[in-house]
Amino acid sequence: MLDFGMTLAGVSVQKTNADDRRKMQAIVGSACRLYDGMGTDTLRSLLQHGDIDVVLGGGGSRYDVLKAKVPWVEVNHERRIALSGYDGMANFAAAIAGAIASPIWDIVRAQAPDLAPRARARLYREALP
């Protein structure tokens, strides 16, 4: 991801050993935080207070990320595309670009249209039995 010019806000290192964590920190730099098992509260806080453009993760994070109106790309073992080798990196870049560039984000992030009071009253009357 660094090769794509992305800045990393955090990386989960839950299933790694101390040596791998040291290597990972050296690669991503001191500005990127390593999380040892990111819980739901931590993820929600990052999404709420961080300037996050996209989240890459497993299925467990999908709904919290989408609820925060942030693009999400699956990188878990259940994914539908290969992410290894040259073709895998091309697939990976395409998946990230597709998630970020999807037109749905402009729609869900826009403020909902405010109905004029008369139209709102009419909708309420029509909904009553």
CYANA upper distance limits for C-alpha pairs under 8 A (distance plus 0.5 A):
  1 MET  CA      5 GLY  CA      7.22
  1 MET  CA      6 MET  CA      6.15
  1 MET  CA      7 THR  CA      8.37
  1 MET  CA      8 LEU  CA      8.48
  2 LEU  CA      6 MET  CA      5.66
  2 LEU  CA      7 THR  CA      7.12
  2 LEU  CA      8 LEU  CA      8.19
  2 LEU  CA     28 VAL  CA      8.18
  4 PHE  CA     93 ALA  CA      8.19
  8 LEU  CA     28 VAL  CA      7.69
  8 LEU  CA     32 CYS  CA      6.19
  9 ALA  CA     31 ALA  CA      7.87
  9 ALA  CA     32 CYS  CA      5.54
  9 ALA  CA     33 ARG  CA      6.96
  9 ALA  CA     52 ILE  CA      8.13
 10 GLY  CA     32 CYS  CA      5.62
 10 GLY  CA     33 ARG  CA      5.12
 10 GLY  CA     34 LEU  CA      6.18
 10 GLY  CA     35 TYR  CA      7.33
 11 VAL  CA     32 CYS  CA      7.76
 11 VAL  CA     33 ARG  CA      6.90
 11 VAL  CA     34 LEU  CA      5.45
 11 VAL  CA     35 TYR  CA      6.41
 12 SER  CA     34 LEU  CA      6.32
 12 SER  CA     35 TYR  CA      5.10
 12 SER  CA     36 ASP  CA      6.40
 12 SER  CA     37 GLY  CA      6.69
 12 SER  CA     38 MET  CA      6.96
 13 VAL  CA     21 ARG  CA      7.32
 13 VAL  CA     34 LEU  CA      6.78
 13 VAL  CA     35 TYR  CA      6.33
 13 VAL  CA     36 ASP  CA      5.74
 13 VAL  CA     37 GLY  CA      7.35
 14 GLN  CA     35 TYR  CA      7.51
 14 GLN  CA     36 ASP  CA      4.97
 14 GLN  CA     37 GLY  CA      5.22
 14 GLN  CA     38 MET  CA      8.44
 16 THR  CA     20 ASP  CA      6.55
 16 THR  CA     21 ARG  CA      7.11
 17 ASN  CA     21 ARG  CA      6.81
 18 ALA  CA     22 ARG  CA      6.81
 19 ASP  CA     23 LYS  CA      6.88
 20 ASP  CA     24 MET  CA      6.52
 21 ARG  CA     25 GLN  CA      6.59
 21 ARG  CA     34 LEU  CA      8.41
 22 ARG  CA     26 ALA  CA      6.76
 23 LYS  CA     27 ILE  CA      6.81
 24 MET  CA     28 VAL  CA      6.66
 25 GLN  CA     29 GLY  CA      6.07
 25 GLN  CA     30 SER  CA      7.19
 25 GLN  CA     32 CYS  CA      8.13
 25 GLN  CA     34 LEU  CA      7.78
 26 ALA  CA     30 SER  CA      8.14
 28 VAL  CA     32 CYS  CA      6.59
 38 MET  CA     42 THR  CA      6.60
 38 MET  CA     43 LEU  CA      7.05
 39 GLY  CA     43 LEU  CA      6.81
 40 THR  CA     44 ARG  CA      6.56
 40 THR  CA     61 SER  CA      8.23
 40 THR  CA     64 ASP  CA      8.36
 41 ASP  CA     45 SER  CA      6.61
 42 THR  CA     46 LEU  CA      6.71
 43 LEU  CA     47 LEU  CA      6.70
 43 LEU  CA     64 ASP  CA      8.41
 44 ARG  CA     48 GLN  CA      6.52
 44 ARG  CA     64 ASP  CA      7.35
 44 ARG  CA     65 VAL  CA      8.25
 44 ARG  CA     68 ALA  CA      8.45
 45 SER  CA     49 HIS  CA      6.39
 45 SER  CA     50 GLY  CA      8.18
 46 LEU  CA     50 GLY  CA      5.48
 46 LEU  CA     52 ILE  CA      8.23
 47 LEU  CA     51 ASP  CA      7.96
 47 LEU  CA     52 ILE  CA      6.88
 47 LEU  CA     65 VAL  CA      7.73
 47 LEU  CA     68 ALA  CA      7.05
 47 LEU  CA     70 VAL  CA      8.35
 48 GLN  CA     68 ALA  CA      7.83
 52 ILE  CA     70 VAL  CA      7.85
 53 ASP  CA     70 VAL  CA      7.00
 53 ASP  CA     71 PRO  CA      7.44
 53 ASP  CA    100 ILE  CA      7.71
 54 VAL  CA     70 VAL  CA      6.45
 54 VAL  CA     71 PRO  CA      5.36
 54 VAL  CA     72 TRP  CA      6.21
 54 VAL  CA     73 VAL  CA      8.03
 54 VAL  CA     96 ILE  CA      8.09
 54 VAL  CA     99 ALA  CA      8.17
 54 VAL  CA    100 ILE  CA      7.15
 55 VAL  CA     65 VAL  CA      7.69
 55 VAL  CA     70 VAL  CA      7.74
 55 VAL  CA     71 PRO  CA      6.87
 55 VAL  CA     72 TRP  CA      5.33
 55 VAL  CA     73 VAL  CA      6.81
 56 LEU  CA     72 TRP  CA      6.31
 56 LEU  CA     73 VAL  CA      5.29
 56 LEU  CA     74 GLU  CA      6.38
 56 LEU  CA     75 VAL  CA      6.60
 57 GLY  CA     61 SER  CA      6.94
 57 GLY  CA     62 ARG  CA      7.97
 57 GLY  CA     72 TRP  CA      7.87
 57 GLY  CA     73 VAL  CA      6.95
 57 GLY  CA     74 GLU  CA      5.77
 57 GLY  CA     75 VAL  CA      5.78
 57 GLY  CA     76 ASN  CA      6.83
 58 GLY  CA     62 ARG  CA      7.51
 58 GLY  CA     74 GLU  CA      6.02
 58 GLY  CA     75 VAL  CA      6.34
 58 GLY  CA     76 ASN  CA      5.08
 59 GLY  CA     74 GLU  CA      7.27
 59 GLY  CA     76 ASN  CA      7.61
 61 SER  CA     65 VAL  CA      6.66
 62 ARG  CA     66 LEU  CA      6.60
 62 ARG  CA     72 TRP  CA      7.06
 63 TYR  CA     67 LYS  CA      6.36
 64 ASP  CA     68 ALA  CA      6.79
 65 VAL  CA     69 LYS  CA      7.09
 65 VAL  CA     70 VAL  CA      6.13
 65 VAL  CA     71 PRO  CA      7.67
 65 VAL  CA     72 TRP  CA      7.06
 66 LEU  CA     70 VAL  CA      5.98
 66 LEU  CA     71 PRO  CA      7.02
 66 LEU  CA     72 TRP  CA      7.34
 69 LYS  CA    105 TRP  CA      7.42
 69 LYS  CA    108 VAL  CA      7.39
 69 LYS  CA    109 ARG  CA      7.20
 70 VAL  CA    105 TRP  CA      8.14
 71 PRO  CA     99 ALA  CA      5.98
 71 PRO  CA    100 ILE  CA      6.30
 71 PRO  CA    105 TRP  CA      8.15
 72 TRP  CA     99 ALA  CA      7.06
 73 VAL  CA     95 ALA  CA      7.22
 73 VAL  CA     96 ILE  CA      6.94
 73 VAL  CA     99 ALA  CA      7.22
 74 GLU  CA     79 ARG  CA      6.58
 75 VAL  CA     79 ARG  CA      6.66
 81 ILE  CA     88 GLY  CA      8.26
 81 ILE  CA     91 ASN  CA      7.56
 82 ALA  CA     87 ASP  CA      8.24
 82 ALA  CA     88 GLY  CA      5.72
 82 ALA  CA     91 ASN  CA      7.59
 83 LEU  CA     87 ASP  CA      7.80
 83 LEU  CA     88 GLY  CA      4.10
 83 LEU  CA     89 MET  CA      6.33
 83 LEU  CA     91 ASN  CA      6.89
 83 LEU  CA     92 PHE  CA      6.43
 84 SER  CA     88 GLY  CA      4.78
 84 SER  CA     89 MET  CA      7.00
 85 GLY  CA     89 MET  CA      6.86
 86 TYR  CA     90 ALA  CA      6.89
 87 ASP  CA     91 ASN  CA      6.62
 88 GLY  CA     92 PHE  CA      6.48
 89 MET  CA     93 ALA  CA      6.59
 90 ALA  CA     94 ALA  CA      6.63
 91 ASN  CA     95 ALA  CA      6.56
 92 PHE  CA     96 ILE  CA      6.79
 93 ALA  CA     97 ALA  CA      6.57
 94 ALA  CA     98 GLY  CA      6.37
 95 ALA  CA     99 ALA  CA      6.61
 96 ILE  CA    100 ILE  CA      6.71
 97 ALA  CA    101 ALA  CA      6.38
 98 GLY  CA    102 SER  CA      6.36
100 ILE  CA    105 TRP  CA      8.46
103 PRO  CA    107 ILE  CA      7.44
104 ILE  CA    108 VAL  CA      6.72
105 TRP  CA    109 ARG  CA      6.35
106 ASP  CA    110 ALA  CA      6.58
115 LEU  CA    119 ALA  CA      6.60
115 LEU  CA    120 ARG  CA      6.31
116 ALA  CA    120 ARG  CA      6.68
117 PRO  CA    121 ALA  CA      6.64
118 ARG  CA    122 ARG  CA      6.71
119 ALA  CA    123 LEU  CA      6.73
120 ARG  CA    124 TYR  CA      6.79
121 ALA  CA    125 ARG  CA      6.71
122 ARG  CA    126 GLU  CA      6.67
123 LEU  CA    127 ALA  CA      6.72
124 TYR  CA    128 LEU  CA      7.01
